[in-house]
Structures are given as structure tokens and as C-alpha cells.
Amino acid sequence: MSSETSRRGFLRTGAAAGAALAASSLRLPGAHAAGSDEIRIGLIGAGGRGRGAVENALAAADGVRLVAMGDAFQDRVDEARERFSSLGEAAAVPQEACFVGLDAYQKVLASDANYVILATPPGFRPAHLRAAVEAGKNVFTEKPVSVDAPGIRACLETYELAKRKGLGIGAGTQRRHEAGYLELMKRVKDGAIGDIVAARCYWNQGSLWNKPRQDGWSDLEWQMRNWLYFTWLSGDHIVEQHVHNIDVVNWAMGAHPVSAVGMGGRQSRIDPAYGHIFDHFAIDYEYENGTHLMSMCRQVDGCANRVAEDIQGTLGRAETQSSAESYRLTGPNEWRFREEQRNPYEQEHVNLIASIRAGAPLNELKAVSESTMTAIMGRMSAYSGVALTWEEALASEGSLVPAKLAFGDFPTPQVPRPGKVS
């Protein structure tokens, strides 16, 4: 999960990939106001990322407004309305269009929104995606899109359903909309570094936020408010956060890995307040052509930090260092990106909205599903100590998300022990 600083730190001016699509004369297919290409946002999940996504979408194009929102908790809705109050009429949602509870998403989907933003904890994502597409909505979904293999299989079915219905699905893998990454990947695909022979990716940083338990919170509410620390909600940080870097390597390879063997543990963040997830992972992925990816992620204070991808070819190397906004190639085709670029958290909405209005909606669900499954496969191997193939991992029946949820008792799962779990 990127910090607000990193989300806002990109330059908002200059040329942006795909911006030329955003012509105001294009029309929105499907449900819309008569003769209008208006984008009507329904927000599902009114926490920090959901609020940020609404602001990004409002800044991305004209003719966009927020018409409904929902969250499991009243205070989140209230905080969102307060934050949006400075944005004018485009974000002025009436009280009767604000919904609270575990079923709030259904009420948002029943509104006249035609562009739904999904920003709840990832454990809810497969069900919310399916419901949104069945309701005929275009969707912007945050990453990751599941926490387990059954959820990924459901997402792949939803991908096909959205294609048949002509609906757009954009994903929060914003690097795929970032000018520097797009220019770098074009050169990699054109052979500037030769054949890819190895890759490395990292998301190593310090600890993240934690919300102390309050009087009156049930087990379920406490876990949902601290969703990062529970695998059934977040997928663990390799899935929730490191999926960004894994996605970049899959993008470069044009494929997902065929196997993984990994390790990890919980050595620093051991207090029960931090749920049951690991605080570090290291995964060796192998692709079909024999290329290996060494993937590392860590959330431990006082250690060396790095958020980056390195892709080694026979002629040179493609390197990124996200914190420094650096994209470069080394070798005989040396290159460095030096242009200004629009905030990619806006650009992904620019591109999705433009594609919908053009009648050729983007559908990024398959790609983000495969990258999410890559991260899930790594976690499964690290939790169990077992080497896994893609087919074995994807076929897993281990569903982490309960079929029915209600506020009340909800025991914390045990911390995984490699060699002791399947």
C-alpha cells in the first residue's frame, strides 16, 4: 500500500500516456442519462484509498460526479463526506445515497452509478466484482483482486462476463498507466535489453499503520479495521502490496510464472495486535522459458528499504526505483526517462473513462488476476514450505473468506508454520 506522499508526488502536468483518448465528444455505452456521457461514480469502500480514488477520478475528466457511496462503518462514510465537502457539487452525495453495513455494496449497485470504484479489503473483491458486472456497471477495482485461488477463479469468470457485456474493468496496477514504465516496457518488448534471462523485484519497507482495539468493537470489526494483518482480508502483504512489483515482471515477461518455492516468517511484528500475517517473504519464481524471478518483500522497521524492479537481459538491464521515479536501461541501448508525467493514479482513470466513452472499454481483470495469483502462489509456498506449480496453486480449494459474515465473535487464525500446514 503506497503512502499518500507517493500517491501525490508525481507531476500532474505534461504528456501522459493515453490522454489523447479523452475526447469530450465520445459517448458512454450502456446505462447513462439520455444523450449524456456522464460518469456517475458509486464508491464501495470509503476508507483512505477509496477517497483517494474518487478524487483521482474527478480530476481525470470532465463530466464526472460521485452519486453514491457505501462502507461497513458509519464513521468511514462520515469522514468521506467531510473530505469530499471541499470538492464542490461533483462530490456532494446526499445522505440518502450513503449506505452503511456489510450489505452497503448492494445498495450502491442499486443506484444509478455507472462507474463503480471497489476499494474495500481485497477479501471482498471477487464477490463485489461479480455483483458489479452482473448489475451492468463499469468498474475500477483496486488491487489485489482476491486473497485465494477460489477468488481468482471467480475473477477470471467475471472477466469473461464483462467482455460479453461490453463493460470496462480498470485495475489499480497504476504502473501500467505510468509514462515512465510504459516507455521502458516498450523498449524491453522491442528488444533493447535482448532476451530476458533473470529478474528481481522488491517491496522492502518499514511497518504500517495499526488501529488499537476500541471498546465495543467485535472481533470482526477489529479485524476489518485492521485488515492489513489478516490473510482472509488482505492476502498478506506479499499479495496486498508486493503485487505491484510482481505485476511489472509479469508484464515484462508477457506471462505468469509456472512454479514457485518460497520462505518467510514473522520475527519482528509478533504482537497479536498485528494479526497473524508474516513480516517478510522471499520467493523464487520460475517462468516457462526457465527465467527465474527473485521476489522479496518486508515490513520491518530499521532495515534497508527498496521498492524496485530489475530485469536482466542478454544485452542489458531494465531498472526502476519507484521512490526515486527512476526508469532506465543500461547496456548498449542505454536510456533514461526524463519527461514529466501525470500522476498515474489519475492516469488510470483517464484511460478507463476514455475507453468507456469511446465504446472500447478496457478490461484489465485477467492481467491483475494473474499477478494476484502469482503473489498468492508465493504466499502459499512460504506458508507451507512446499514448492508449488501454477496449476496446483490455482486449483486449490482453500477458500479463506467465510461464506457468511456477521459482526460478533471471529477468532484470529493461527500464525502459519512452514512444514506444519498444507
C-alpha positions in Angstrom: 0.0 0.0 0.0 1.6 3.2 -1.1 1.8 6.2 1.2 -0.2 9.4 0.4 3.1 11.1 -0.4 4.0 8.6 -3.1 0.4 8.8 -4.5 0.5 12.6 -4.8 4.2 13.1 -5.5 4.0 12.6 -9.3 3.9 15.6 -11.6 0.4 16.4 -12.8 1.5 18.2 -16.0 2.9 17.3 -19.3 2.2 14.5 -21.7 0.5 11.4 -20.3 0.1 8.0 -21.9 -3.3 7.5 -23.3 -4.5 11.0 -22.6 -5.3 11.6 -26.2 -8.2 9.2 -25.9 -10.1 11.6 -23.6 -12.1 13.4 -26.2 -15.2 15.1 -24.8 -17.3 14.1 -27.8 -17.1 10.4 -27.1 -20.2 8.6 -25.7 -20.6 6.3 -22.8 -22.3 3.0 -23.8 -24.9 1.3 -21.6 -26.9 2.9 -18.8 -26.5 6.7 -18.8 -28.5 9.8 -18.7 -30.2 10.5 -22.1 -27.8 12.0 -24.5 -25.0 12.2 -21.9 -21.6 10.7 -21.5 -21.7 11.5 -17.7 -19.6 9.2 -15.5 -21.6 8.6 -12.2 -19.4 7.1 -9.5 -20.5 4.7 -6.9 -17.9 4.2 -4.2 -17.8 0.9 -2.4 -15.3 1.2 0.5 -14.9 4.8 1.8 -11.5 4.5 3.5 -8.4 6.3 2.5 -7.8 4.5 -0.8 -11.4 4.8 -1.8 -11.5 8.5 -1.1 -8.3 9.0 -3.0 -9.6 7.1 -6.0 -12.7 9.3 -6.1 -10.5 12.4 -6.1 -8.4 10.9 -8.8 -11.4 10.0 -11.0 -12.9 13.5 -10.5 -9.6 15.1 -11.6 -9.3 12.7 -14.6 -12.0 14.0 -16.9 -14.9 16.4 -17.2 -18.5 15.1 -16.7 -17.7 13.0 -13.6 -19.5 13.1 -10.3 -20.0 11.0 -7.2 -23.6 9.8 -6.8 -23.5 7.1 -4.1 -21.1 5.5 -1.6 -21.1 2.8 1.0 -18.9 1.3 3.7 -19.3 -1.2 6.5 -18.8 1.6 9.1 -20.7 4.8 9.6 -17.6 6.8 10.6 -15.9 6.0 7.3 -18.9 7.3 5.4 -19.0 10.5 7.6 -15.2 11.1 7.2 -15.5 10.7 3.4 -18.4 13.1 3.2 -16.4 15.6 5.2 -13.3 15.2 3.0 -15.4 15.5 -0.2 -17.1 18.6 1.0 -14.3 20.7 -0.4 -14.7 19.3 -3.9 -18.0 21.0 -4.7 -21.2 19.7 -6.3 -19.4 16.9 -8.1 -18.8 15.1 -4.8 -21.8 16.3 -2.9 -23.5 12.9 -2.1 -26.9 13.3 -0.3 -27.4 11.4 2.9 -29.9 9.1 1.4 -27.3 7.9 -1.1 -24.8 6.9 1.6 -25.1 3.4 2.9 -23.6 1.5 5.9 -23.2 -2.2 6.7 -21.9 -5.4 5.2 -24.6 -5.1 2.5 -23.8 -1.5 1.6 -22.3 -2.5 -1.7 -25.6 -4.0 -2.9 -27.3 -0.6 -2.2 -24.6 1.3 -4.1 -25.0 -1.1 -7.0 -28.8 -0.5 -7.0 -28.1 3.3 -7.5 -27.8 5.0 -10.9 -24.0 4.8 -10.7 -22.4 3.6 -13.9 -18.7 3.6 -12.8 -18.2 1.7 -9.5 -15.0 2.1 -7.5 -14.2 -1.0 -5.4 -11.9 -0.1 -2.5 -12.9 -2.5 0.3 -10.4 -5.0 1.7 -9.4 -7.5 -1.0 -11.1 -10.5 0.6 -14.4 -9.0 -0.6 -13.2 -8.2 -4.1 -14.3 -11.3 -6.0 -17.9 -11.1 -4.8 -18.1 -7.3 -5.3 -16.7 -7.6 -8.8 -19.2 -10.2 -9.8 -22.1 -8.3 -8.4 -21.0 -5.1 -10.1 -20.7 -6.7 -13.5 -24.0 -8.5 -13.1 -25.5 -5.1 -12.3 -24.2 -3.7 -15.6 -21.6 -1.4 -14.1 -18.2 -0.4 -15.4 -15.7 -0.9 -12.6 -12.5 0.5 -11.3 -11.1 -2.1 -8.9 -8.2 -1.7 -6.5 -5.6 -4.4 -6.4 -5.3 -7.2 -5.5 -8.5 -8.8 -6.7 -8.5 -11.8 -4.4 -6.8 -13.4 -1.4 -7.1 -17.1 -2.5 -7.4 -19.3 -5.5 -11.2 -19.8 -5.5 -11.5 -16.0 -5.6 -9.1 -15.8 -8.6 -11.1 -18.4 -10.5 -14.2 -16.4 -9.8 -12.5 -13.2 -11.1 -11.5 -15.0 -14.3 -15.1 -15.9 -14.8 -16.1 -12.3 -14.2 -13.5 -11.1 -16.7 -15.3 -13.2 -19.4 -18.7 -11.9 -18.3 -17.6 -8.3 -18.5 -16.2 -9.0 -22.0 -19.6 -10.4 -23.1 -21.5 -7.5 -21.6 -19.1 -4.8 -23.1 -18.2 -3.4 -19.7 -14.9 -1.8 -18.6 -12.8 -3.0 -15.7 -9.7 -1.0 -14.8 -7.3 -2.2 -12.1 -5.3 -0.3 -9.6 -2.0 -1.5 -11.0 -1.2 2.0 -11.9 2.4 1.3 -13.1 0.7 0.1 -16.3 -0.5 3.6 -16.9 2.6 5.4 -15.8 4.5 7.1 -18.7 8.0 6.1 -17.4 7.0 2.4 -17.1 5.2 2.5 -20.5 8.3 3.9 -22.2 10.6 1.4 -20.5 8.4 -1.6 -21.3 8.1 -0.5 -25.0 11.9 -0.7 -25.2 12.1 -4.0 -23.4 9.5 -5.5 -25.7 11.3 -4.1 -28.7 14.5 -6.0 -27.7 16.6 -3.2 -26.2 17.9 -5.5 -23.4 17.9 -8.6 -25.5 16.3 -11.8 -24.2 15.2 -11.7 -20.6 17.3 -14.1 -18.5 16.6 -13.1 -14.9 14.5 -10.7 -12.8 14.4 -9.3 -9.3 11.7 -7.3 -7.6 11.4 -5.8 -4.1 9.0 -4.0 -1.8 11.0 -3.7 1.4 9.9 -1.0 3.8 9.1 -0.3 7.5 5.9 -1.1 9.4 2.5 0.3 8.5 -0.5 1.7 10.5 -2.3 -0.2 13.2 -5.6 0.7 14.9 -5.8 -0.1 18.6 -9.0 -2.0 19.5 -11.8 0.2 20.9 -14.5 -0.7 23.4 -17.5 -2.0 21.7 -15.6 -3.4 18.6 -16.5 -7.1 17.9 -13.8 -9.5 16.7 -14.9 -9.0 13.2 -15.0 -5.2 13.3 -11.5 -5.1 14.9 -10.1 -7.4 12.1 -11.8 -5.4 9.4 -10.5 -2.1 10.7 -7.0 -3.7 10.8 -7.5 -5.6 7.6 -3.8 -5.5 6.5 -2.9 -8.0 9.2 -5.4 -10.8 8.4 -4.8 -13.0 5.4 -8.5 -13.6 4.7 -8.9 -9.8 4.2 -5.6 -8.7 2.7 -3.9 -11.8 1.4 -0.8 -10.8 3.5 1.5 -8.0 2.4 3.0 -10.1 -0.5 -0.4 -10.0 -2.1 -1.8 -6.7 -1.0 1.3 -4.6 -1.6 4.1 -6.5 -3.4 1.7 -7.5 -6.2 2.6 -4.2 -7.8 6.2 -5.3 -8.4 5.3 -8.8 -9.3 2.9 -7.4 -11.9 5.7 -5.4 -13.5 7.8 -8.5 -14.0 4.8 -10.5 -15.4 4.2 -7.5 -17.7 7.8 -7.7 -19.0 7.7 -11.4 -19.4 4.3 -11.4 -21.0 3.4 -14.4 -18.9 2.9 -15.6 -15.3 5.3 -18.0 -13.6 4.8 -21.7 -13.8 6.1 -22.6 -10.3 7.3 -21.1 -7.0 9.2 -22.0 -3.9 9.4 -19.6 -1.1 10.1 -18.8 2.5 9.0 -16.2 5.0 8.2 -15.6 8.6 7.1 -13.4 11.5 10.1 -12.3 13.5 9.6 -8.6 14.2 5.9 -7.8 14.1 4.9 -10.5 16.6 2.3 -8.7 18.8 -1.3 -10.1 18.5 -2.3 -6.6 17.6 -0.7 -7.3 14.2 -3.0 -10.3 13.4 -1.3 -13.4 12.1 0.5 -12.4 8.8 4.2 -12.7 8.1 6.5 -9.6 8.1 8.9 -10.9 5.4 8.9 -13.1 2.3 11.4 -14.3 -0.3 10.1 -16.2 -3.3 11.9 -17.9 -6.2 9.5 -17.9 -9.2 10.2 -19.7 -12.5 8.7 -18.9 -15.8 8.0 -21.3 -18.6 11.2 -20.4 -20.5 13.3 -21.1 -17.5 13.8 -17.5 -16.4 13.8 -17.0 -12.6 12.4 -14.1 -10.6 13.7 -13.5 -7.1 10.9 -11.6 -5.3 11.5 -10.0 -1.8 9.1 -8.1 0.4 9.5 -7.0 4.0 7.7 -4.7 6.5 10.2 -4.3 9.3 11.5 -1.1 10.8 15.2 -0.3 10.9 16.1 -2.2 7.8 17.3 -1.2 4.3 14.3 -0.2 2.2 13.9 -0.7 -1.6 10.8 -0.7 -3.9 12.1 -1.6 -7.3 12.2 -4.0 -10.3 15.3 -5.1 -12.1 15.0 -7.1 -15.4 18.2 -8.6 -16.8 18.6 -9.3 -20.5 21.3 -10.7 -22.7 22.2 -7.1 -23.8 21.5 -5.0 -20.8 19.2 -4.3 -17.8 15.9 -2.5 -17.2 15.8 -0.9 -13.8 13.2 1.0 -11.9 13.3 2.6 -8.4 9.8 3.8 -7.7 10.8 6.0 -4.7 13.2 8.0 -7.0 10.8 8.0 -10.0 13.7 6.4 -11.9 13.3 4.3 -15.1 16.4 3.4 -17.1 18.1 0.9 -19.4 21.7 0.0 -19.1 23.9 -1.6 -21.8 24.4 -0.7 -25.5 20.9 0.8 -25.7 21.3 3.0 -22.6 18.3 5.2 -21.9 16.7 7.1 -19.0 13.2 8.5 -18.8 13.4 12.3 -18.2 10.0 13.6 -19.1 7.3 14.9 -16.9 4.3 12.7 -16.3 0.8 12.9 -15.0 0.0 11.3 -11.6 -0.6 7.7 -12.6 -3.4 7.4 -10.0 -5.2 9.9 -12.1 -4.0 8.5 -15.4 -5.5 5.1 -14.9 -8.9 6.8 -14.6 -8.2 9.0 -17.6 -7.6 5.9 -19.6 -10.5 3.8 -18.3 -13.1 6.7 -18.7 -11.8 7.5 -22.2 -12.1 3.8 -23.2 -15.6 3.6 -21.9 -16.7 6.8 -23.7 -15.0 5.5 -26.9 -17.1 2.3 -26.8 -14.0 0.2 -26.4 -13.7 -0.4 -22.7 -10.5 -1.6 -21.1 -10.7 -4.9 -19.3 -7.6 -5.4 -17.1 -9.1 -8.0 -14.8 -7.3 -11.0 -16.3 -3.9 -9.4 -16.1 -4.4 -8.3 -12.5 -5.9 -11.7 -11.6 -2.8 -13.5 -12.9 -0.5 -11.1 -11.0 -2.6 -11.5 -7.8 -2.5 -15.3 -8.2 1.3 -15.1 -8.7 1.6 -13.4 -5.3 -0.9 -15.9 -3.7 1.1 -18.8 -5.0 4.3 -17.3 -3.4 2.5 -16.9 -0.1 1.1 -20.4 -0.2 4.6 -21.8 -0.7 6.1 -19.6 2.0 3.3 -20.5 4.5 3.6 -24.2 3.8 7.2 -24.7 2.9 6.0 -26.6 -0.2 7.1 -26.0 -3.8 4.0 -25.4 -6.0 3.2 -25.3 -9.7 0.8 -22.8 -11.1 -1.8 -25.5 -11.8 -1.6 -26.8 -8.2 -1.9 -23.4 -6.7 -4.8 -22.2 -8.9 -6.7 -25.5 -8.3 -6.6 -25.1 -4.6 -10.0 -25.3 -2.9 -8.7 -23.4 0.2 -11.1 -20.5 0.5 -10.1 -18.0 3.2 -13.2 -15.8 3.2 -16.2 -17.1 5.2 -19.4 -17.6 3.1 -21.4 -15.6 5.6 -20.2 -12.8 7.8 -21.8 -11.1 10.8 -20.4 -8.7 13.4 -19.5 -10.7 16.5 -17.0 -13.4 17.6 -14.4 -14.1 14.9 -11.3 -15.9 16.2 -7.9 -14.8 14.8 -6.3 -17.6 12.7 -3.1 -19.1 13.9 0.2 -17.8 12.5 1.2 -20.1 9.6 4.1 -22.5 10.4 6.1 -23.8 7.4 6.3 -27.6 7.3 3.1 -27.7 9.6 0.4 -26.6 7.2 -0.7 -27.8 3.8 
